[in-house]
């Protein structure tokens, strides 16, 4: 189902963006 795939991709993309933003806020080792 294309709509389900599109929603999954959008969700995964948003989740990835959140992880990147979270990683940027962490102090570098």
Buried (B, 14 or more C-beta within 10 A) or exposed (E): EEEEEEEEEEEEEEEEEEEEEEEEEEEEE
